[in-house]
Amino acid sequence: MKSINLLLNQRDLLYMLTRKEIRIRYKQSIMGFLWALLMPVLIVGAGMLMKEAYAIASHTHLGLSDLISVSVKAVMWSFFAGAVKFGSNSLVSNMNLVTKIYFPREVLPLSSVFANFFDFLIAGSFLTALMLIGRAGLSVQLVWVPMIILILLVLTIGFTVMLACANLFFRDVKYIVDVLFTYGILFTPVLFSARSFGKWAPLLLINPMGALMESIENVVVLHRPPSAFWLSYAAVWAFGLLLIAWSTFKKAEPLFAQEI
């Protein structure tokens, strides 16, 4: 509780660091805010290429729902991957701050998460506008979207804080993170649907990101409520990981300066 109160007292610092990361990212950038759309667009392109190849092989046709499914999940995956990759290196890349000034160090990985969340909001707003124009994916089930996004944000913070701490003590963690995200998308139902694997679907949903991807697909594409079990599973994972990561981070914090 003490660490939470300290963080709340330093919310201005968190805001300033988040704003700094956003400004650095877009300063003197030719594409500007369009960079927030680049990764989701690339993922959507790869996903639709895979789906087209499968459709040709199975003599079926792609529909608008396939495009919406991949697009929505691509935006979520881009945020998660970007936040964890940048955030896991946040302590090491700001070693001057960590060693010379006292402040709650968790604001560094948190600022990376919120900077990437800003990109997520841009890409999500653009996708929402396209869906409204095309009158696609609209139903009462969209009331579940804020809850799914909240769980995604908490899960991302948990992973980012834990890996930022680990990377400070073991510098090869950032390379492991790169490898995991390079191939992790192939084992997470982003470019495909878990339900297409039939009885083997639970193996993909054990991954909490898989459970969130399937939940958002149910809500936006299939117009039905998410599975209560798998959404609860993802929530338990997210909040449990956050508690463990936060506790581990605060216990290791006194050693940060000497390890850097």
Buried (B, 14 or more C-beta within 10 A) or exposed (E): EEBEEBBEEBEEBBEEBBBEBBEEBBEEEEEEBEBBBEBBBEBBEBBBEEBEEBBEEEEEEEEEBBBBBBBBBBBBBBBBBBBBBBBBBBBBBBBEBBEEEEBBBBBBBBBBBBBBBBBBBBBBEBBBEBBEEEEBBEEEBBEBBEBBBEBBBBBBBBBBBBBBBBBBEEEEBBEBBEEBBEEBBEEBBBBBBBBEBEEEBEEBBEBBBBBBBBBBBBBBBBBEBBBEEBBEBBBEBBBBBBEEBBEBBBEBBEEBEEBB
